Amino acid sequence: MKKIEILGSGCAKCRKLEKNVKRAVKKLDVEAEIVKVEDITEISARGVMTTPALAIDGEIKAKGKVLDTAQIIKILRG
């Protein structure tokens, strides 16, 4: 099972990224734990200065942009 984290303060862009992640997971029919990380200290400790950010299994895959569903699917297929 993959662990997918959305890092951000809960802003509109963060919510949009979360929605796109859920769509991608559903389309691929993969098991994934989707976690929202809103603690600014933890986010910055992981080297993220612009949000939203996307991490998969602990690895930051995108920072400062809202990936669309197709981009997330491409990353998950990796």
Secondary structure, DSSP 8 states (H G I E B T S, - for coil): -EEEEEESSS-HHHHHHHHHHHHHHHHHT--EEEEEE--HHHHHHTT--SS-EEEETTEEEEESS---HHHHHHHHH-
